[in-house]
Amino acid sequence: MRESIQVIVHIVRKEFYQIRQDRRMLFVSILAPVLQLIILGYAATTDIRHSTMLVCDQDKSAESREFVRRFANSGYFDERYHVDDLQDVDMYIEHGKASIVLAIPPSFGSDLLGKRTPRVQVILDGTDANTTSVLQGYVSQIVASYNQSVLIEHNAAPGRLPVGRIVPEPRIWYNPELLSSNFMVPGVVALVLMIITMMLTSLGIVKEKEIGTLEQLMVTPIRPFELIMGKLIPFVIIGFIDVVIVLAVARYWFGVPMVGSLALLFFLAGLFILTTLGIGLFISTIARTQQQAMLIAQFFFFMPFLFLSGFAFPIANMPLVIRSITYIVPLRYFLEIVRGIFLKGATLRELWPQGLALLLIGITTLTLSVLRFHKKLE
């Protein structure tokens, strides 16, 4: 065992020496994350439909039911959850189950018909500033349309008195200033970490094939698991260095608040790195050249992950079949983790499903890739 540790240490030293000698790889591993974070940090989002809505109807009158139906039939909101007490809505927002809460007061119907002003509370998850702004616009449209229809209905009936008008009172949680960078930059942190660790792992091993050093290592007494561990450990270390760099840029360049636990973020980032290392190792078993490795990573992993993770396009807008595929995309879970810790101060109690998913995907991916790489060595 001691001999194996010494062998692994020597391979780790060799890898760092090789990275230091190759200035292009050094640039990619250290400086590229900063440049990518700055460039991609200003990305935009798209329109939103089918946002999950929670309803707290404390009036339960015909007027309140019709009001809720207007939201549900608009196509912008899906009525998924109901609670009777407004104190129960916190969990749904914190866990990301609901994007909007429609809270109707007990006197909604009587106030509306009695020429008083019913005030409806609308709570929005402000982590995605652009999405929240769009949802606010949808809420205003629906309320204005409902006000107009109620006025026409009651004023057209003879002997009826004019009714009151509904006034929505929006409350935005977690990102009240609606800064888009607060949502995009944590996502770029996850994206950059994936690109760097996956690319470095695949290119580093494929380069060994091209220059012939991998074959030389294979004829030495070094056992396969020692070689694999020695190849992967440097990229794990570089991955955590990249985490520190991009977090520093996000916090001190873009000013994104860090509400949650930094230690928890590092722990869950380690689970995410398991998946990216496994994918990078898998790519290295397929590609024969660095150019092939880059093309495979670009077209079969980077682009699909970017589109299916929720980084560029809201997952709720995707067809059911596509949404099902997103559950095997590790970047999806890490985006929820990073944004939850940054903006909501989420703890392991809220993030354990995402962490467990990353652990299972990481173990599966890394195990299959190691077995395939081991077979290639033999």
C-alpha positions in Angstrom: 0.0 0.0 0.0 2.8 2.4 0.9 4.6 1.6 -2.4 1.4 2.3 -4.3 1.0 5.7 -2.6 4.6 6.6 -3.5 4.0 5.6 -7.1 0.8 7.7 -7.2 2.7 10.7 -5.7 5.4 10.4 -8.4 2.8 10.4 -11.2 1.0 13.4 -9.6 4.3 15.3 -9.6 4.9 14.3 -13.2 1.5 15.6 -14.2 2.0 19.0 -12.5 5.4 19.3 -14.2 3.9 18.5 -17.6 1.1 21.1 -17.0 3.7 23.7 -16.0 5.7 23.0 -19.1 2.7 23.3 -21.4 1.7 27.0 -21.2 -1.4 26.5 -23.2 -2.8 24.0 -20.7 -1.7 26.3 -17.9 -3.6 29.2 -19.5 -6.7 27.0 -20.0 -6.7 25.7 -16.4 -6.0 29.0 -14.6 -6.8 32.1 -16.7 -9.6 30.8 -19.0 -12.1 30.4 -16.2 -11.8 34.1 -15.3 -12.2 35.2 -19.0 -15.2 32.9 -19.5 -16.9 34.0 -16.4 -16.6 37.7 -17.3 -17.8 37.1 -20.9 -20.6 34.6 -20.1 -21.7 36.5 -17.0 -23.7 38.9 -19.1 -25.8 36.3 -20.8 -29.6 36.6 -21.2 -32.5 34.4 -20.5 -35.7 33.7 -22.6 -39.4 34.1 -22.0 -41.2 31.9 -19.4 -44.3 29.8 -19.7 -45.9 27.2 -17.4 -44.4 28.5 -14.2 -45.4 26.5 -11.1 -47.9 28.4 -9.0 -49.0 27.9 -5.4 -52.4 29.2 -4.4 -53.4 30.2 -0.9 -57.1 31.0 -1.2 -58.4 32.1 2.2 -61.6 33.4 0.8 -62.8 30.4 -1.3 -65.6 32.4 -2.8 -66.9 32.3 -6.4 -64.9 35.5 -7.1 -61.7 34.1 -5.8 -62.0 30.8 -7.7 -62.6 32.7 -10.9 -59.6 34.9 -10.2 -57.4 31.8 -9.7 -58.8 30.3 -12.8 -57.7 33.3 -14.8 -54.1 32.6 -13.8 -54.4 28.9 -14.4 -55.9 29.3 -17.9 -53.4 32.0 -19.0 -50.8 29.5 -20.1 -48.2 31.3 -18.0 -48.9 29.6 -14.7 -49.6 26.0 -13.8 -51.7 25.6 -10.6 -49.9 22.8 -8.8 -50.1 23.4 -5.0 -52.6 24.7 -2.5 -52.2 25.7 1.2 -54.6 27.3 3.6 -52.1 29.2 5.7 -49.7 31.8 4.3 -47.0 30.6 6.7 -46.7 27.3 4.8 -45.5 28.9 1.5 -41.9 29.3 2.6 -41.0 25.7 2.0 -42.3 25.7 -1.6 -40.2 28.7 -2.6 -37.1 27.6 -0.8 -37.1 24.2 -2.4 -37.9 25.6 -5.8 -41.3 23.8 -6.1 -43.1 27.0 -6.8 -42.1 30.2 -8.7 -45.1 32.3 -7.7 -47.5 32.3 -4.8 -51.0 33.8 -5.2 -52.3 34.7 -1.7 -56.0 35.7 -1.7 -57.3 37.4 1.6 -60.4 36.1 3.4 -62.5 39.2 2.4 -61.6 39.1 -1.3 -65.1 38.5 -2.6 -67.0 40.8 -0.2 -64.5 43.6 -0.7 -64.7 43.3 -4.5 -68.5 43.4 -4.5 -68.7 46.0 -1.8 -66.7 48.7 -3.7 -63.7 48.1 -1.6 -60.1 47.4 -2.8 -59.1 43.8 -2.3 -55.3 43.5 -2.0 -53.9 40.3 -3.4 -50.4 39.3 -2.3 -48.1 37.9 -5.1 -44.9 36.3 -3.9 -42.2 35.7 -6.6 -38.9 33.8 -6.4 -36.5 36.5 -7.5 -33.4 34.4 -8.1 -33.9 34.7 -11.8 -34.3 38.4 -12.3 -35.4 38.3 -15.9 -37.9 35.6 -15.3 -39.3 37.5 -12.3 -39.7 40.6 -14.4 -41.6 38.7 -17.1 -43.9 37.1 -14.5 -44.6 40.4 -12.9 -45.8 41.6 -16.3 -48.0 38.5 -16.7 -49.5 39.1 -13.3 -50.3 42.8 -14.1 -52.0 41.7 -17.4 -54.1 39.0 -15.8 -55.3 41.3 -13.0 -56.1 44.1 -15.3 -58.1 41.8 -17.6 -60.0 40.4 -14.6 -60.7 43.9 -13.3 -62.1 44.9 -16.6 -64.3 41.8 -17.0 -65.8 42.2 -13.5 -66.5 45.9 -14.1 -68.2 45.2 -17.4 -70.3 42.3 -15.9 -71.6 44.2 -12.9 -72.0 47.6 -14.5 -74.0 46.0 -17.4 -76.5 44.5 -15.0 -79.3 47.0 -14.0 -79.5 47.8 -10.4 -76.0 46.7 -9.6 -73.5 49.0 -7.9 -70.0 49.4 -9.4 -67.5 47.0 -7.8 -64.0 47.5 -6.4 -60.7 47.0 -8.2 -58.1 44.4 -7.3 -54.6 45.7 -6.5 -51.8 43.1 -6.6 -49.0 43.6 -4.0 -45.9 41.9 -5.3 -43.2 40.7 -3.0 -39.9 39.4 -4.4 -37.8 37.0 -2.4 -34.0 36.3 -2.6 -33.2 38.9 -5.3 -35.4 42.0 -4.6 -33.3 44.3 -6.8 -33.9 41.9 -9.7 -30.2 41.9 -10.8 -29.7 39.5 -13.7 -26.1 39.0 -12.7 -27.2 37.5 -9.4 -28.8 34.7 -11.3 -26.5 34.3 -14.3 -23.1 34.5 -12.6 -23.6 31.5 -10.2 -24.7 29.6 -13.3 -21.6 30.5 -15.1 -19.6 29.3 -12.1 -21.0 25.8 -12.6 -20.6 26.0 -16.4 -16.9 27.0 -16.2 -16.1 24.3 -13.7 -17.7 21.7 -15.9 -15.8 22.9 -19.0 -12.4 23.1 -17.4 -12.4 19.9 -15.5 -14.0 17.8 -18.3 -11.7 19.3 -21.0 -8.5 19.1 -19.0 -9.1 15.4 -18.1 -9.9 14.3 -21.7 -7.1 16.4 -23.3 -4.5 15.5 -20.7 -4.9 11.8 -21.2 -5.3 11.9 -25.0 -2.1 14.0 -25.2 -0.3 11.1 -23.4 -1.5 8.9 -26.3 -0.3 11.3 -28.9 3.2 11.7 -27.6 3.5 8.0 -26.7 4.1 8.4 -22.9 0.9 6.5 -22.1 2.3 3.4 -23.8 5.6 3.8 -21.9 3.7 3.9 -18.6 1.8 0.8 -19.5 4.9 -1.3 -19.9 6.2 -0.3 -16.5 5.3 -2.2 -13.2 2.7 0.6 -12.5 -0.7 -1.0 -11.9 -3.7 0.3 -13.8 -5.5 1.8 -10.8 -2.3 3.6 -9.7 -2.1 5.1 -13.2 -5.7 6.2 -13.2 -5.5 7.7 -9.7 -2.3 9.5 -10.6 -3.9 10.9 -13.7 -7.1 12.1 -12.1 -5.9 13.6 -8.8 -4.2 16.6 -10.4 -7.4 17.5 -12.2 -9.4 17.2 -9.0 -6.9 19.7 -7.4 -7.1 22.0 -10.4 -10.9 21.8 -10.3 -11.0 23.1 -6.7 -8.5 25.8 -7.6 -10.9 26.9 -10.4 -13.8 26.9 -7.9 -11.9 29.3 -5.7 -11.0 31.6 -8.6 -14.5 31.8 -10.1 -16.1 32.2 -6.7 -13.8 35.1 -6.0 -14.6 36.7 -9.4 -18.4 36.2 -8.8 -18.2 37.7 -5.3 -15.8 40.6 -5.8 -16.1 41.5 -9.5 -19.9 41.0 -10.0 -20.8 41.6 -6.4 -23.1 38.5 -6.2 -24.0 37.9 -2.6 -22.9 34.7 -1.0 -25.7 33.9 1.5 -25.1 30.2 2.1 -22.3 28.0 3.3 -19.0 28.0 1.4 -18.0 24.7 2.9 -21.2 23.1 1.6 -20.6 24.5 -1.8 -17.1 23.0 -1.9 -18.4 19.6 -0.7 -21.1 19.5 -3.4 -18.7 20.8 -6.0 -16.6 17.8 -5.3 -19.5 15.5 -6.1 -20.0 17.5 -9.4 -16.3 17.1 -10.2 -16.8 13.3 -9.9 -19.2 13.4 -12.9 -17.0 15.7 -15.0 -13.9 13.7 -14.4 -15.8 10.5 -15.3 -17.0 12.1 -18.5 -13.6 13.4 -19.4 -12.0 10.0 -18.8 -14.7 8.4 -21.0 -14.0 10.9 -23.8 -10.3 10.0 -23.6 -11.1 6.3 -24.2 -12.9 7.2 -27.4 -10.7 10.0 -28.9 -7.3 9.3 -30.5 -6.3 12.9 -30.8 -6.9 16.1 -28.9 -8.9 17.5 -31.8 -11.2 14.5 -31.6 -11.5 14.9 -27.9 -12.5 18.6 -28.2 -15.1 17.8 -30.9 -16.6 15.0 -28.9 -16.8 17.1 -25.8 -18.3 20.1 -27.6 -21.0 18.3 -29.6 -22.0 15.5 -27.3 -21.6 17.0 -23.9 -21.0 20.8 -23.6 -23.8 21.9 -26.0 -26.5 19.3 -24.8 -25.6 20.1 -21.1 -25.9 23.8 -21.8 -29.3 23.5 -23.4 -30.8 20.8 -21.1 -29.5 22.0 -17.7 -31.7 25.1 -17.4 -28.7 27.5 -17.9 -29.9 28.9 -21.2 -33.5 27.7 -21.5 -36.0 27.2 -18.6 -36.6 23.4 -18.2 -40.3 24.1 -17.5 -40.8 25.2 -21.1 -39.4 22.0 -22.6 -41.6 19.1 -23.8 -42.1 16.2 -21.4 -39.7 13.9 -23.2 -36.9 16.5 -23.2 -37.6 17.3 -19.5 -37.2 13.6 -18.7 -33.8 13.6 -20.3 -32.6 16.5 -18.2 -32.7 14.3 -15.1 -29.5 12.6 -16.3 -27.7 15.9 -16.9 -25.4 16.6 -13.8 -25.1 20.3 -14.6 -28.8 20.6 -14.0 -28.4 19.6 -10.3 -25.3 21.7 -9.7 -26.9 24.8 -11.1 -29.7 24.4 -8.6 -27.1 23.9 -5.9 -24.9 26.9 -6.8 -27.9 29.3 -7.2 -29.5 27.9 -4.0 -26.4 28.4 -1.9 -25.6 31.8 -3.4 -29.0 33.5 -3.3 -31.2 31.5 -0.9 -28.7 30.3 1.7 -29.9 26.8 1.0 -28.6 24.1 3.4 -28.0 20.4 2.9 -31.6 19.9 4.2 -32.9 21.5 1.0 -30.1 20.4 -1.4 -29.7 16.7 -0.4 -31.8 15.5 -3.4 -29.5 17.3 -5.8 -26.4 16.1 -3.9 -27.6 12.5 -4.0 -28.3 12.7 -7.7 -24.8 14.1 -8.3 -23.3 11.3 -6.2 -25.2 8.5 -8.0 -24.4 10.0 -11.5 -20.8 10.6 -10.5 -20.2 7.1 -9.1 -21.8 5.5 -12.1 -20.0 7.7 -14.7 -16.6 7.4 -13.1 -16.9 3.7 -12.5 -17.9 2.9 -16.1 -15.2 5.2 -17.4 -12.5 3.7 -15.2 -13.5 0.2 -16.3 -13.4 1.2 -19.9 -10.0 2.9 -19.4 -8.7 -0.1 -17.5 -9.8 -2.3 -20.4 -8.0 0.0 -22.9 -4.8 -0.2 -20.8 -4.9 -4.0 -20.9 
